Amino acid sequence: MAAHRPELPEAFLRGCAFPAGEGVPYPRADPSPLGERLPRDTWQTASLPVGVRFEMQGDASRLEIDYETQTEDLGYRGEGAGTFFSVWRGGACICEVPAKLGRQRVEVLLGENEAPAILYLPEGMRPTVHALRGLDGAIEPAPRQPRWLCYGDSIAEGWAATGPALAWPAVVGREQGLDVVNLGYAGSARGEIASAEQIADLSADLISISYGTNSWSRTPSSAAAFRAGLDAFLDVLRQGHPETPMLAVSPILRPDAERVPNRLGATLSELRAIFEECVEARIAAGDAALVSIPGADLVAEERLPDGIHPDDAGHAAIAARLGPQFRAALRADD
């Protein structure tokens, strides 16, 4: 077995826009004191490396990974949070290898394909990758792709998908050649200004926002407050990204919330209508780089196993609808 020298993983790292914080190697929100204004639930989910991956090319047929995982407690998301390393190449899954707790070493197949190899992580186990080593050949970092900042809630985070690589942002990233930075915050993502400020400060070629469900339930919002909050959120994003293509996706279907008022009197269908009205008003006022995408029919009810989150086929359906629109928005910006 011919093994090349270990490669420091940072050059291969994708989907991570913030520097490491204490105990959080791949944060999805600012770990500095500036990030302390985030709600606690947002930071908790932002500490999971959702969407973080390593991308490489070269003639190595296998890859050796030195890594360390912190936990086997996967929380509410269960095994869908990720308990294995998976390699995708040329649109296909090459292999999946279970991860173990603690400091470990594992070998995965890279396959043979001209496309870059993408290594997805056992996200739910909170891994840190210490070294990558090509076997029977060399590896080098894959070319950088346009950066897409994907803000959303648990649906963007990938809940109910059976693995991290099957969440709709991961699928779109692979199919459309985008470096997706997953800013999907399960249980939160209510359009907080602190999150908007962080996104405004990041470099981006494309931005998407998709939230509203948690404004109906987890932290209920009235119709008026939701409208004002969304306008403020978009104002802050545009301060940092005045001309960046931005796609705004209103909430997907949630049958138990569509016609049921929350404690402040707003149904999800009302919040969705407000979301779309706000976005379309800004487009009409001259924001040519903003795109409104209605979310109500993106996923069929039978593809929501818990009534809220899409299954693998549901995530694939979202990706099939949104991916071409994301790529078209980038082309229009060229």
FENMOLIN-V288351 format. One record per backbone hydrogen bond with DSSP energy under -0.5 kcal/mol. CO is the residue of the C=O (numbers start at 1). NH is the residue of the N-H. Records with the same first field share a line. If there is no record, write none. Layout:
CO=NH / NH
//
This chain:
1=3
2=136
7=132
8=11
9=12 / 13
10=13
12=55
14=53
21=24
24=21 / 27
27=18
32=35
33=36
34=37
35=38
39=43
40=44
41=45
42=46
43=47
45=48
46=28
48=50
49=52
52=121
53=14
54=119
55=142
56=117
57=140
61=110 / 111
62=135
63=108
64=133
65=67 / 106
66=130 / 131
67=104
68=128
69=102
72=74
74=77
75=78
77=80
78=81
79=82
81=124
82=125
83=99
85=97
86=120
87=94 / 95
88=118
89=92
92=89 / 94
95=87
97=85
102=69
104=67
106=65
108=63
116=90
117=56 / 119
118=88 / 120
119=54
120=86
121=123
122=125
123=126
125=70 / 71
126=70
128=68 / 130
131=66
132=7
133=64
134=4
135=61 / 62
138=59 / 60
140=57
146=179
147=149 / 205 / 206
148=150 / 181
149=151 / 208
150=183
151=210
152=185
153=157
154=158 / 159
158=161
163=166
164=167
167=170 / 171
168=172
169=173
170=174
171=175
172=176
173=177 / 178
177=146
178=180
179=148
180=182
181=150 / 183
183=152 / 185
184=186
185=188
192=196
193=197
194=198
195=199
196=200
197=201
198=202
199=202
205=245
206=149
207=247
208=151
209=249
210=153
212=215 / 216
213=216 / 217
214=219
215=221
217=220
222=226
223=227
224=228
225=229
226=230
227=231
228=232
229=233
230=234
231=235
232=236
233=237
234=238
235=239
236=240
237=240 / 241
245=207
246=248 / 291
247=209 / 249
248=250 / 293
254=257 / 258
257=268
258=269
259=261
262=265
266=262
267=271
268=272
269=273
270=274
271=275
272=276
273=277
274=278
275=279
276=280
277=281
278=282
279=283
280=284
281=285
282=287
283=286
286=288
287=290
289=246
291=248 / 293
293=250
295=253 / 298
300=303
301=304
303=305 / 311
304=307
309=305 / 306
311=315
312=316
313=317
314=318
315=319
316=320
317=321
318=322
319=323
321=325
322=326
323=327
324=328
325=329
326=330
327=331
328=332
329=333
330=333 / 334
331=334
//
